Amino acid sequence: MRKHIVIGILMVVLLAQSMFVGNASAATVFTDINGHWAKSSIQELASIGIVKGNAKQLFYPNSPISRGEAIAMMNRVYEYVYGPIAKPARKPNIDYRYHPRWEIEQLLTNMSAQLQIERGITGDYDPGDRMLYYLYLSSQGQLIKKPEKQNQDWWLSASALQQPMSREEASVILFHMLTPQIYRSANIRPQDAASFFTSYYEWKQDSYYRDTYSPYATAIRGFNLFASQSAFQPEKALTRAEYAVVMKRLLDYYKTQALLQFEAKGNPQQKVATTFLRAANLAFETKNQAKLLKFYTPAALTSMGKLQRVPAIEELVNVSVKSDDTDARKLWLTAEYKYGLNGSYQVEYRLDPDPTSTYGRKIAAVGAVQK
């Protein structure tokens, strides 16, 4: 019975891949961006489903980007490169009437999981929660700064999410999106992460720009997402075209980092391998047909179906990486999974080079480790 199910899934996935490749190769055509300075960035993002227009094929490049749109687009950029790495959870602080809230909720769990991978521990600092809270403060006309007393009943309304996003707000959401990279470059202990990021909320970090005391734009300056020089224009609303260019730069950064970390040795390689495996396990566990062939070859999918226990993302506790003995381009991941109170099991995955993957490799072989 299991064999028939796996074969059925594989056939559907192969069909989905052919449909996906066909759609991806034909870029979405917008009728209102001809001659626009951001046309190439908009078209590239549209071709992979990150930006969307409407039924009239209009993008409205010079209209402001809304807060909700900006967050959802950021999640699409992240997931295009890394894939979902955590299951979404309902966030009571987001207005249930805001239709795309599920994309925001998915981003929040991705952000939390990514920082946890980087730190190696579960901590008391949640970048997604803090991002929304400081966006809430801004929507209330307050400084994006730690208040003397936090409102425990804060709530980000649908109306607030539909309002235009300022450049300072954009710097805030990108600051939180890039907390794993900022944490890594700061070279601090995992237990010091919360106090380190709180120093930004208290505005104890310096600002490079002459027109804002807010430190968030300075914190992300090294990622070259904005072309600002000495002035940042924090109160100016971002247009959809301007934000598309920022997202294109973020996309390029993520794509480069995913490849470089896998080529590196030691800690960076182990971190990206864990991210990769979380995404791969989640795609298989949820039967995400659009994602499965991003991570597995058809042969590996068949092998996954033969495992006595399907690896679950919540059970993954450790990943080790080593090069193949005969071909250094190939990597072996040994993953340890927990189940029950004291049970554990291990699965080995062989990753082969694959230029069609944003990680630069796919799972080509799978097998349970016998203890």
Stockholm file with secondary structure:
# STOCKHOLM 1.0

chainA/1-371         MRKHIVIGILMVVLLAQSMFVGNASAATVFTDINGHWAKSSIQELASIGIVKGNAKQLFYPNSPISRGEAIAMMNRVYEYVYGPIAKPARKPNIDYRYHPRWEIEQLLTNMSAQLQIERGITGDYDPGDRMLYYLYLSSQGQLIKKPEKQNQDWWLSASALQQPMSREEASVILFHMLTPQIYRSANIRPQDAASFFTSYYEWKQDSYYRDTYSPYATAIRGFNLFASQSAFQPEKALTRAEYAVVMKRLLDYYKTQALLQFEAKGNPQQKVATTFLRAANLAFETKNQAKLLKFYTPAALTSMGKLQRVPAIEELVNVSVKSDDTDARKLWLTAEYKYGLNGSYQVEYRLDPDPTSTYGRKIAAVGAVQK
#=GR chainA/1-371 SS CHHHHHHHHHHHHHHHHHHHHHHHHSCCCCTTCTTCTTHHHHHHHHHTTSSCCCTTCCCCTTSBCBHHHHHHHHHHHHHHHTCCCSCCCCCTTBCTTCTTHHHHHHHHHHHHHHHHHHHSSCCSCCHHHHHHHHHHHHHTTCCSSCCSSCCTTCCBCHHHHTSBCBHHHHHHHHHHHTHHHHHHHHTCCGGGHHHHHHHHHTTCSCCCSTTCCCSHHHHTGGGTCSCCCSCCCTTSBCBHHHHHHHHHHHHHHHHHHHHHHHHSCSHHHHHHHHHHHHHHHHHHHTTCHHHHHHHBCHHHHHHHHHCSSCCCGGGEEEEEEEECSSCTTSEEEEEEEEETTTEEEEEEEEEEECTTSTTSEEEEEEEEECC
#=GC SS_cons         CHHHHHHHHHHHHHHHHHHHHHHHHSCCCCTTCTTCTTHHHHHHHHHTTSSCCCTTCCCCTTSBCBHHHHHHHHHHHHHHHTCCCSCCCCCTTBCTTCTTHHHHHHHHHHHHHHHHHHHSSCCSCCHHHHHHHHHHHHHTTCCSSCCSSCCTTCCBCHHHHTSBCBHHHHHHHHHHHTHHHHHHHHTCCGGGHHHHHHHHHTTCSCCCSTTCCCSHHHHTGGGTCSCCCSCCCTTSBCBHHHHHHHHHHHHHHHHHHHHHHHHSCSHHHHHHHHHHHHHHHHHHHTTCHHHHHHHBCHHHHHHHHHCSSCCCGGGEEEEEEEECSSCTTSEEEEEEEEETTTEEEEEEEEEEECTTSTTSEEEEEEEEECC
//
